[in-house]
Amino acid sequence: MRIYSDETLKRRRLFSLPGLTTAFLLVATMCCVLLVGAIIGLRVADSPSLYGFNRWLLDTYIAKRIVTPAIWNVSAMMGGGVQIPLNMLEGVVMADAEPMLLDIKWKSFQALKYQRDKALEEGLLFAGPDDYVPIGVRFRGSSHNGKARLKGRLPDHWSTDKWSLRIKLSGNETLLGMRRFSLQAPETRNFLSEWIALEMMRREGLLAVQYHFVDLSINGVAKGLFALEESFDKHVLERGRRREGPILRFDNDASLRAYGARGDFEAGPGEYTASPIVGRDTETGHGSALERAIGMLEAFRSGQQPAHRVFHLERMATFLAIREIVGSQEIDWRDMRFYFDPIRSLLEPIGYDNHAGGKINRLFCHDGGIYSKSSKKTPESQRLPNFVRSLFQDRSLVAAYVAELERLSPKGRVVGFFKQLNQDLQQSLVNLYGEYPYASSTVGNMRHNAAFIQELLQQSNSLNAYSYSLEDANLRVLVGNTQSLPIEILGLSIAGAEPVPPTDAVYLGSKRRAEAIQLKELSFKAPDGTNFSALDPASLKVSYRFAGSKRSQLVPIHPWSIRPPGVSKTDWSWDRDGYRKIDWLSVDEEQKIITIRPGSWVLAQTLVIPAGYSLVASHGVSLDLKKAANLISYSPLLFGGSKSDPVVVKSSDGTGQGVVVLDAPTPSKLRNVRFEGLGTPEQSGWSVPGSVTFYESDVVLDYVQFHTNRSEDALNVVRCQVEMRNISFVDIQADAFDGDFVTGTLSDCTFLRCGNDGIDVSGSTLSIHDSRFAEVQDKAISAGERSRVEAEMVEIRDSQLACTSKDASVLIIKNSLIKDTAVGFIAFQKKSEFSGASIRTSKCRLEGVKEPYLIEKNSHLTRDGKWTTPNHKKVEPLLYGNKYGRSSK
C-alpha cells in the first residue's frame, strides 16, 4: 500500500564531532530565540491593539509545538530542579501507550487538509456529515474500516500538526467497545485532568465517556500521543447500565457563528436562550421519547419547569459536586450532553469535556449561579440567562448539591479515591512524559479544591442575626444570609440547649454579589418557664445549616435592633416625602421649588428636602426647631432676608439641632440670615459636628449671623467651595468656622467670644481679608494638614493663640495687628504622617503679646523676609490647655 504524507522524515548522524558542534549551535540558537520570543510574547500578550496578531501567533505550529512547551519546560525546571529531564527519561524508557495506526488515501487526506485550511481561514470549524472521508484503523492487531472528519470548533484542535479527528467505524464494528470516538491532542483536555474527572464520575454511578491515551501514526508518520475520547451513542448507555434512550444537547452552531461575527459567545441569535435543542434516538416521530425529552429540556430552559422535575436530582447534584472537586473552570451549556431515561422521564448529565484541573476559589453557586469561574468573565455576562443559573434557582437541587459536596469532599474520601487510581494514574503520566515532560496530574489542585469546599461548609460567618424586639414571651430576630449557599434556620438555642424552632420556617436564598443582605424576620415563643427579657442576651444564638447539609452551626444575635431594610424608622433618612405634609411649605413641581411661606413656624420633627429642588425662604420667615428637629436638605438653600428682617433659624426650647445640606448639585446662597441657639444634628447614631453644615455642597454666605450655638462647630463646611462676606460669629460654644478640604474666601468677618478656634481648616486653601477676632479662647486662625491660608488686614485681640500652622501647612499673614494675646505665631508638627509647618509674615504688628512665637524644630517662621530660629524642640506639649490655649478634652 502506498503511504502519502506531507512530512519527510530525515535522519542525521550526530555522534561525530561536526555533528555534536552543529547540534550544540542549533540548541543555543533555539534557546536564544525562545528567550527573546518569550519576552516579546509576555510584553504583547495583554495588549488590546495586538490581540488579533497575538491570537494568530499562539495558534501557529511553532508556538504550539515549540515555544509553549519550551516555556513550560523552563518554568517547570526552574521550580522543580531536574524534574523535567527525569520525566523525559522516564517517558522514553517506560511509556507503554498502545499504538494506533490510521491509513488515509491521498485524496481523502487532501480533503481533510482542505477542511483544516478553511477552518484556519475562518477561525472556526463548521463540519457536516458530508465532510467524512474513508479511513482504515489498525489497533491491537485488528483492522477496522470507518470514516473520519476534522473535529473541534476552535483552533486549539487543528492549528498545529496534531489534528483532532472524529471517527465512525463501519457497520457494527467497535474498538474498545466504541463505535464512535475522537482523537485529539492531550492538551485540549488538560492532559490527565479529564481522565480523572471521568473516572470519578463513573465510580459515583454517573454516565461518562471513555478516555484513553494512544500512540498515533497516520500513514506511517508518527504523530505522538493522542487522547482517545468516546462519542455519544448507545454504547455509552450500555456501559453505564442504562436503558436505551435519547441523548440531547444544545446545538451551538448558531452561537459559534455569532461568536465569529461579533466576538461574543453570548451574542445575537446564538445565545443560550435561543439555540435549538437536538438529539438522536431510534424513534424521532410524534410522541417519541426524543420529542418528550426535548420538550422537557425546553420547559426547563424557559423557566416553566424547575430542575427537580426535569433532571434526576441526585445524579445532577453529584455531577455538579464532582465538577467542583475536579476544578472545572466552567459548565458551558454548549458542552453539556443529557441522557433521557424513558422510564423515569428524567434527564441525566453525561460526563464530557469537564474543563477540569484548576484550583477553585468559588463554587458554581456563587452569585446565584455562574457558568464560568474565569476572572475574565464580567459580572454582567455571568448574570445573563445560562444553564447553571437556571439549575441553582431550584431549592431542591441546591440542597442535594450541598449534600453531595459534604459527602464527596472529606479528605479521607478524596485520598482514598486517588489511592485506588494511583497505578493507572502514574502509568498515564509516564505515557505523557515522553512528549509532554512538563505535564502534571493536577491531583494537588483537586485535593486543594476538596479542602476549600470543606472549609466553606464549615465557615461560621455565613449568617447575620440582629435583635428586633424582645418581650417576656416573644423574641423577634432579623437574619440575613451573607454568602452564596442557601441557609435553613433550625431554631433558637438558649444557653446551648436544643434549639427552639421558629414560629414559621425560614429559608434564606443565595446572596447575590454587590447586593445588600436581604433580612427576614424570625419569631420565637419562649419555652414554658422561660422569660426572654430576664436572660443574658449572650446566651441566645440562632441555629442554622446550609440547605441540604447535615451540619448545624450557631451564630450569636447582635444586641442592637435594626428594621428591614436596615434603617430605623426614627432615622431622619427614612421619610423623604414628609415635606408634602407640611402646610407652611408650598411646592412648585414645574419649577422644582419648595418655598417656606412668610411667617413664624415651628418644626417639631426632622424635615428632609429631597434632591432635585431648591428650598427658598425670604424676609418674614422665622423657623423654630424644637423637639430635637433638624432641617436636612439634598437641594440647595436659597435664603434671602433683609437687613431689618432677616430669615431666622433658631431653637427656642434649646433642643432643636441644626441645618445640614448634603450633596446639593448647585451652590446654596444665604443673604441676611440669622442662625441662633442651634445644637448638634444627631439621630440614631448619625451626627455631624456643625450646627450648620454644608457637606460637599458649595455655599455663598453674605450678611449671615451665627449666635449662641450649642455644637462643636457653628459652621462646618466639608469638601466644597465657600464664599463668606460680612459674617459674624458671636458667643460660639467651640469652633466658629471649621473647614475640611475646602477652597474659599472670607472677607469682612467678625469672630467674637469663641470658646475654641475662630477659623480651623484642614487640607484646605483659604483666603481671609479684613476680618476681626476678639476673645477667642484657643486659636484665632488655625491651618492644618497641608492647608494654605493667606490672611491680610486681620486684627486679633484679647485671645489666646493668634496664628497657628501645623502639619505641612503654610500660613501667610500680611498687614495685620495682633494685640493682647498669649502667643503670636505657632508652627509645629502634630501628626506623624505630616512634616513641619511654616508661617510667613509681612508688616504684622504685635502689641502686648506675651510670647511672640513658638516655633518647633523642622518648622519655619519668617518675619518680613527674615528667618526666625526655632525656639522649641516640641511645641505640642505646651498647647491644648497645658500652658497655652484651651484643652481639647
Summary of the structure (lengths in Angstrom):
residues: 889
radius of gyration: 39.4
end to end distance: 102.0
largest distance: 119.2
contacts: 2998
relative contact order: 0.04
helix: 27%
strand: 34%
